[in-house]
Amino acid sequence: MQRIKRMKAVLVLATLLSWSFGTQAIAQSITLKLAHGATPAMAVGKGMIRFAELVNSKSKGSVKVDLFLSGSLYNERTSLEAIVNGAIDLGGASNANWAAFTDALLFMDLPYVFNDEESFSKAMQGQVGDEIRNRFAKDGFKLLMIMDNAGFRDVVNTKREVRVPSDIKGLKMRTTASPVEIAMMRNWGAVTTAVDWGEVYNALGSGVVDGEFVQPIWLAFAKHFEVLKYATEVKAVIGINTLAMRKDRFEKLPVSAQKVILDAAAEAQAYSNKIDAEQMQDGIAIGRKLGVKFYKPTPEEMKIWQSTGRAIWKDFDSKIDKALLKTVLDAQK
């Protein structure tokens, strides 16, 4: 009996010591630096703010997140570089900007992969999202948040109404770093130009570029609708925005801090996605109020967009993860 009591006492002591060491590790007051291009008014930006708040509250102040939004420290592309070189701990970008760091999201840049917003969200929050996280891990990243990113991108410009792909011919279109997006725009006849997100407004106003391929709410919050005149709802590409860490950096954190970050990320992701759904129509309304003319292609015109868009799929056969693409397409059946 005494032996049993001693064993129980040892187990209790071990548990207390384990708990003590865990809390002591997190009590070292960890500060993580997060930089992102989203503005505080956007769903993604609100998700980042909520994440920082949750990390602080769940850790009882032992883990803090220094937040730099609106590209104030790094924009979308450079924040990913800053994660890699260790200048920041957390960062993120839309899927297209990840192309230089991982092929895991390259399939998402392909035009006309997803049928609609509903099938997209269902896929991202299910098996497809899990597969993406696994592929990020293989490429050295811990993908913490997969956020809906304001629906489908529109073809927008300052010059003329675009009804069919041939109407884009000759327009100087700003593109992301995605080779798929560049190929798609060139196939539609555009002259592609790489411009960092924070510089696009001035580039549109000065004529360095004539247009871009961006979601309405992003255009509204970045005030691009002030200089744009035409928008076409081509329903070609829909994507995500992200929050990530370098995998080895995440794994060096105390286990208790890792749990705080993962739990906060899950809650903040759901919060961001809820707001995103509410904001999607707001972008179009803001654009119309500023005089932007929105055009919705006819069914016959949409067939042209779809066929010319999907024509570039073959150019990326060797780069696209076919197993993942099949999972995506099967998820929509």
C-alpha positions in Angstrom: 0.0 0.0 0.0 2.8 2.4 0.9 4.5 1.6 -2.3 1.4 2.5 -4.3 1.1 5.7 -2.4 4.7 6.6 -3.1 4.2 5.8 -6.8 1.1 8.0 -6.9 3.1 10.8 -5.2 5.9 10.5 -7.8 3.4 10.6 -10.7 1.7 13.7 -9.2 5.1 15.4 -8.7 6.2 14.5 -12.3 3.0 15.9 -13.6 3.4 19.1 -11.7 7.1 19.5 -12.7 6.1 18.9 -16.4 3.4 21.5 -16.1 5.8 23.9 -14.4 8.5 23.5 -17.0 6.0 24.0 -19.8 4.6 27.2 -18.3 8.1 28.4 -17.4 9.2 27.9 -21.0 6.3 30.0 -22.3 6.7 32.5 -19.5 10.0 33.5 -21.0 8.0 36.2 -22.8 8.3 35.3 -26.5 7.7 38.1 -29.0 7.0 37.2 -32.6 7.1 39.7 -35.4 4.3 39.5 -38.0 4.3 41.5 -41.3 1.5 41.3 -43.9 0.3 43.4 -46.9 -3.4 43.3 -45.8 -5.0 46.4 -44.4 -6.7 46.4 -41.0 -10.1 47.0 -42.7 -9.9 43.9 -44.8 -11.1 40.5 -43.7 -7.5 39.1 -43.9 -6.2 42.1 -41.9 -8.9 41.6 -39.3 -7.9 38.0 -39.1 -4.3 39.0 -38.4 -5.4 41.4 -35.6 -7.6 38.7 -34.1 -4.8 36.2 -34.3 -2.4 38.6 -32.4 -5.1 39.2 -29.7 -5.8 35.5 -29.3 -2.2 34.6 -29.0 -1.8 37.2 -26.2 -4.9 36.1 -24.3 -4.4 32.4 -24.6 -0.8 32.7 -23.4 -1.8 35.1 -20.7 0.7 37.6 -22.2 3.6 35.2 -22.4 3.6 35.2 -26.2 3.1 38.5 -28.0 2.8 39.3 -31.6 4.1 42.6 -33.0 1.9 43.3 -35.9 2.8 45.3 -39.1 0.0 45.5 -41.6 -0.7 47.4 -44.8 2.8 46.6 -46.1 4.3 49.0 -43.5 7.2 46.6 -42.9 7.1 44.2 -45.8 4.6 43.7 -48.6 3.1 40.4 -49.8 6.1 39.2 -51.8 8.8 40.5 -49.5 7.2 39.3 -46.3 7.7 35.7 -47.6 11.4 36.5 -48.3 11.6 38.0 -44.7 10.2 34.7 -43.3 12.9 32.7 -45.1 15.8 35.0 -44.1 14.6 35.3 -40.5 13.8 39.0 -40.5 10.3 38.2 -39.3 8.7 35.2 -37.6 5.3 35.3 -39.3 4.1 36.5 -42.7 1.9 35.6 -45.5 0.6 36.5 -48.9 -2.0 35.4 -51.5 -1.4 32.1 -53.2 0.0 33.6 -56.4 2.9 35.2 -54.5 4.0 31.8 -53.0 5.2 30.6 -56.4 8.8 31.4 -55.8 8.9 29.4 -52.6 6.7 26.4 -53.1 4.7 24.7 -55.9 2.0 23.6 -53.4 -0.4 26.4 -54.5 0.5 26.6 -58.2 -2.6 24.6 -59.2 -4.7 27.4 -57.7 -3.4 29.9 -60.2 -4.7 27.8 -63.1 -7.8 29.5 -64.6 -11.1 27.8 -64.2 -10.1 25.1 -61.6 -13.0 25.9 -59.2 -16.6 26.0 -60.2 -17.8 28.6 -57.6 -17.1 30.2 -54.2 -19.0 27.5 -52.4 -17.0 24.6 -53.8 -13.8 26.5 -53.3 -14.4 27.1 -49.6 -15.5 23.5 -49.0 -12.3 22.2 -50.6 -10.0 24.5 -48.7 -11.6 23.6 -45.3 -11.4 19.9 -46.1 -9.0 17.4 -47.6 -7.5 19.9 -50.1 -6.5 22.2 -47.3 -4.9 19.3 -45.4 -2.9 18.3 -48.4 -1.7 21.9 -49.0 -0.5 22.1 -45.4 1.4 18.8 -45.8 3.1 20.1 -49.0 4.1 23.4 -47.3 5.7 21.4 -44.5 7.8 19.5 -47.0 9.0 22.8 -48.4 10.0 24.1 -45.0 6.9 26.1 -43.9 4.3 25.8 -41.2 1.1 27.0 -42.8 -1.0 28.3 -39.9 -4.0 30.0 -41.7 -5.7 29.3 -45.0 -8.1 32.3 -45.4 -10.7 32.9 -48.1 -9.5 35.9 -50.1 -12.5 37.9 -51.3 -13.7 35.6 -54.1 -12.8 35.6 -57.8 -10.4 38.0 -59.3 -11.7 40.5 -61.9 -9.9 41.8 -65.0 -9.8 45.6 -64.4 -8.3 48.4 -66.4 -8.2 52.1 -67.1 -8.6 52.0 -70.9 -11.6 50.2 -72.3 -14.4 47.7 -71.7 -13.3 44.1 -71.9 -15.9 41.6 -73.1 -13.8 38.8 -74.5 -10.1 37.9 -74.1 -9.1 39.5 -77.3 -10.1 42.9 -75.9 -7.1 42.7 -73.5 -4.6 42.7 -76.4 -2.0 45.4 -75.9 -3.0 46.4 -72.4 -0.2 46.6 -69.9 -1.4 44.4 -67.1 0.2 44.2 -63.7 0.8 40.6 -62.6 1.9 38.8 -59.4 5.0 36.6 -59.4 3.0 33.6 -60.5 4.2 32.1 -63.8 0.7 30.8 -64.4 -0.9 34.2 -64.1 1.8 35.7 -66.4 1.2 32.9 -69.0 -2.6 33.4 -68.8 -2.4 37.2 -69.3 0.0 36.8 -72.2 -2.2 34.2 -73.8 -5.0 36.8 -73.6 -2.7 39.2 -75.4 -1.6 41.4 -72.5 1.8 43.0 -72.0 2.7 41.8 -68.5 4.5 43.9 -65.9 5.5 42.9 -62.4 4.7 45.6 -59.9 4.7 45.3 -56.1 1.2 45.6 -54.6 2.0 48.8 -52.7 3.1 50.5 -55.9 0.1 49.5 -58.1 -2.0 52.6 -57.3 0.7 55.0 -58.6 1.5 52.7 -61.5 -2.2 52.8 -62.6 -2.4 56.6 -62.2 0.9 57.2 -64.1 0.2 54.8 -66.9 3.0 52.4 -66.1 0.3 49.7 -66.1 -3.2 49.9 -67.6 -4.8 47.2 -65.5 -4.6 44.3 -63.1 -6.3 41.0 -62.1 -7.6 41.5 -58.5 -10.6 40.9 -56.3 -13.0 43.9 -56.0 -12.7 44.3 -52.2 -8.9 44.5 -52.5 -9.3 47.1 -55.1 -11.7 49.0 -53.0 -9.6 49.1 -49.8 -6.5 49.9 -51.7 -8.4 52.8 -53.4 -7.5 51.4 -56.9 -11.1 52.0 -58.0 -10.3 55.7 -57.8 -8.2 55.4 -61.0 -9.8 52.3 -62.6 -12.7 52.6 -65.1 -13.7 49.1 -66.2 -14.1 45.7 -64.6 -15.0 42.3 -66.1 -16.2 39.4 -64.0 -14.4 36.6 -65.7 -14.7 34.1 -62.8 -11.3 32.6 -63.7 -9.2 32.4 -60.6 -10.1 32.3 -56.9 -7.5 31.9 -54.2 -6.5 32.1 -50.6 -4.5 34.3 -48.3 -2.1 32.9 -45.7 -0.3 33.1 -42.5 2.9 31.0 -42.1 6.1 30.5 -40.3 9.4 28.9 -41.2 8.9 25.3 -40.0 12.1 25.0 -38.1 11.4 28.3 -36.3 7.9 27.0 -35.3 9.4 23.7 -34.0 11.9 25.5 -31.8 9.2 27.2 -29.9 8.1 25.6 -26.6 5.3 23.1 -27.1 3.0 25.2 -25.0 3.6 28.2 -27.3 3.1 26.1 -30.4 -0.4 25.1 -29.1 -1.3 28.7 -28.4 -0.3 29.7 -31.9 -2.2 26.8 -33.5 -5.3 27.3 -31.5 -5.3 31.1 -32.1 -4.7 30.5 -35.8 -7.7 28.2 -36.1 -10.0 30.7 -34.4 -8.7 33.7 -36.3 -9.0 31.8 -39.6 -12.7 31.1 -39.0 -13.2 34.7 -38.0 -11.5 36.1 -41.1 -13.5 33.8 -43.4 -16.8 34.9 -41.9 -15.9 38.6 -42.5 -14.6 37.8 -45.9 -18.0 36.4 -47.0 -19.7 39.6 -45.7 -17.2 41.9 -47.5 -17.2 40.3 -51.0 -20.2 42.3 -52.3 -19.1 45.5 -50.7 -16.1 45.8 -53.1 -18.4 45.8 -56.2 -20.7 48.4 -54.6 -17.8 50.7 -53.8 -16.4 50.4 -57.4 -19.8 51.2 -58.9 -20.2 54.2 -56.6 -16.9 55.5 -57.9 -18.1 55.1 -61.5 -16.4 51.8 -62.5 -18.4 50.0 -65.1 -18.7 46.2 -64.3 -19.3 43.8 -67.2 -20.6 40.2 -66.8 -19.8 38.1 -69.9 -22.6 36.3 -71.6 -22.7 32.5 -71.5 -21.2 32.4 -75.0 -18.4 34.8 -74.0 -17.7 32.8 -70.9 -17.0 29.8 -73.0 -14.3 31.8 -74.8 -12.8 32.9 -71.5 -12.8 29.3 -70.2 -11.3 27.7 -73.3 -8.6 30.3 -73.7 -7.9 30.2 -70.0 -7.6 26.4 -69.8 -5.4 26.4 -72.9 -2.4 27.2 -70.7 -2.9 24.1 -68.4 -0.7 22.0 -70.7 2.2 24.5 -70.3 2.4 23.6 -66.6 2.0 19.8 -66.7 5.5 19.3 -65.3 5.1 21.7 -62.5 1.6 21.2 -61.3 1.1 18.5 -58.6 -1.3 16.3 -60.6 -2.4 14.3 -57.5 -3.4 17.4 -55.7 -5.1 18.9 -58.7 -7.1 15.6 -59.0 -8.1 15.9 -55.4 -9.3 19.4 -56.0 -11.4 18.5 -59.1 -12.8 15.4 -57.4 -13.8 17.4 -54.4 -16.2 19.4 -56.6 -18.0 16.5 -58.2 
